[in-house]
Amino acid sequence: MDPSQQPTLTEADTAALLGTLAFVGIISLVIVVAAIVVMWKTFAKAGQPGWAAIIPIYNLYVMTQIGGRPAWWTVLLLIPGVNVVVLAILSIDIAKSFGKDAVFGIVGLWLFSIVGYAILGFGNAQYRGPAALAGAQGAYRG
């Protein structure tokens, strides 16, 4: 193809592209801020530092503590593919730690995280302690 026949962007094309990028950027920022707010509130309700919601990887560690899983599960949450299964289990544990059932854990916390964590953080759910840890202790009693 002859370089002189290459299509060029008009000012309208450039403006449309920049407008779309700005819109996507604003929506993304709103979602990120909402996620931080609901996680902060949920962490604080569970007796953990709310600011942990904004620290990458450390927030995963705090989630393992809330759910009652060992700290090394944080490493599992960093492995692609494995993290999907581990996060589903951890979501159930966190739901049970707040007195909710496994369905809430999967649907509310795993599939629709922002909504689920908003329900935990701003709703009337009370943190009852790490559910997985309580389950493990019950298994040892026999």
N, C-alpha and C positions, 0 to 999 in steps of 0.2 A: 504494500500500500504506500502510496506517495505521501510523504510527511505533510505536504500542503493540504491534503484531503482529510487530515486528522480532525475529529470533532473538537470544538473548543467550548469551554464553559462560558456562558453569558453571565452578566451581572445578576440576572434573575436566578440562574441556576446556583450561583455562589450564595446568594442571599437565602434561597430555600434550604440549601445544605446547612448553612450556619444556623438558621432558625430551627431546623430539625435537631441538630446537635445540641443547641441550647435547651430545647424542650426536653430531650432525653436526659441531659445533664441535670436539669432541675428536678425532674421526676426521680432520678437516681439518688440525688441528694436528700430528697424528702424521705425516700424509703430507708436510706442509711441512717438518717437522724431518728426516724421512728423506731428502727431496730435497736439502736443504742438506748433510746429512752426506755423501751419496754424491757430490755435485758437488764439495764441498770436497776430498774424498779424491782424486777424479779430477784436479782442477785441480792439486793438490799433486804428484801423480805425474807430471804433464806439465811440472813445473817452473814452474808459475804460482802466484800467491798463492792459497791456499785460501780466504781470507776473501772473495775476489772472488765466491764463490758466493752471498753474501748481499746484494750490491749490484746492484739492478736496472739493466739496460742495460749496465753494466760487465761483468756476467757473460756477456752475449752477445758483447761485444767479446773477452773472454778465450777464449770458444769459437771465435771466428773465428781467433784466433792459434794455438790448439791444432790446428785443422784446416788451417791454412796459407792461409786466405783473406784478402783485403785487409780492412783495418779498416772501409772504407766498407760492407762487407756488413752491419755492425751496423745501419745505417740500413734496409737491405732487410728485416731481421728485425723492424722496427717497422711495416711496411706490411701491413695486413690482406690476406689472400689470397696475397700475394707471399711472406709469411713462411713459409707452409706448404711451399712448394716449396724455398725457400732453406734452411730448417731440415732438410729431407730430404737435400739435397745436402751440407750441413754435417755432418749425422750420419754420412753415408758417409765423408766426409773424416776425421772424428774417429776413426771405427772403424779406418780404414786407418792412421791415425797411431799406433794402438796395436797394429797387426799383425792386425787382424780384417778380415773381408771385408765387401762391400757389403750382403749379406743381414743380417749382424749390425747394420750401421749403420741399416738401415731397420726391422728388426723389434725389435732390442734398444734402440737409442738413440732412434729416432724414435717408434715405436709404444708401447714399454714402457720409457720413459726411466729411471725409478727403478731398475728391475731391470738394465737395460743398463749404466747408469753405475755401479751397485754391482758388476757383474762387472768393469768396467774398474778401478774404484778399489780394490776389495778382492781381486780375483783376481790371477792371475800375469801378466796382460798388461803389457808394458813399453812405455813411450812411445818411439817411434822417430823422432820429429820430425814436423813438419807435412807430411802426405801430399800435400795439394794443391800446396804450394810445391815439393815434390820432383818432382811430376808436371809442373809448369810448366817447371822447369829441364831436365828430360829432354826436353821438347818442343823447347826452344831449341837443344839440342845436335845435334838433327837426324837 
